[in-house]
């Protein structure tokens, strides 16, 4: 089991015509892609345009994606290429976004479009970061350690259980409770 | 959809059998999709600021972890006071008798060893011979020493001096 397994499932679903599965991939990776693109494209609005184009290219190319690499590695390359092409063009004209797929069917990437309506949320402002870090600081030590080992150090539940000398079920519960505590503070920010 | 399952799904910790149904539930549940997004935002932020996480202040203790220690007198072993009292008394004896008893070093050492085993001065007196009885404090001396310590401690605030350490005061009361 791994994070990639979930991605593979989602990719398969998209390839079988499940557009909601692509929404989940967008929701999962949009912030990482924006951050990545922002290293090349400084202007926030342009970075969001490039991000949107990246996901559109990915959606179109997904039927040909064979899963030889992880989905994120694949879309990472698409994002880099799209950003570089943008820099080469430097025309500053708005990117032409084709909201239709290869069959001429309109895309319904609700989450992507919704995110673009609130670019400040997509860009993970200082306020969002500070809120998350402040919530982290208030977590009980065992919850903070569990989520840090997972998110920062990338340990599996089994490895965390070994490190914290507790059952895997406890690790799962601690990480969930940590996320819930942080989410309680984060949710109002992202929804507003 | 249970958000604890969603949390495990975010971490890729859901088994092959359960994952399809969870993904179905996630696709159909707007609230869960919002949480899916936010859980990933949390991860993105934490990964982008590992140094800041390390620098976070120590987490507050939960109320269950706050332990109120009982009063010092309550946790002290009963013989500890006697042990310290024996040591104090022995020092006093050495001071009173001076250094003019070199022949008795071995006997004093023996008494000191017994004193370390938390035996009161009175008990020490019973383990030696008659000559040793002269080395251990008498009852009146012990009383005077206790009285001195108690009086000094009571007056120390007026004198403006630090005074006797608390454990000495405790010895003064508990040795009785």
Interface residues (C-beta under 8 A of the other chain):
Chain A: X1 X2 X3 X4 X5 X6 X9 X10 X13 X18 X20 X21 X23 X24 X27 X28 X29 X31 X32 X35 X111 X124 X128 X129 X132 X133 X136 X137 X138 X139 X140 X141 X144 X147 X148 X150 X151 X152 X156 X157 X172 X173 X175 X176 X179 X180 X182 X183 X186 X187 X190 X191
Chain B: X3 X4 X7 X8 X9 X11 X12 X13 X14 X15 X16 X19 X20 X23 X26 X27 X33 X34 X35 X36 X37 X38 X39 X40 X41 X42 X43 X44 X45 X46 X47 X48 X49 X50 X52 X53 X56 X57 X58 X59 X60 X62
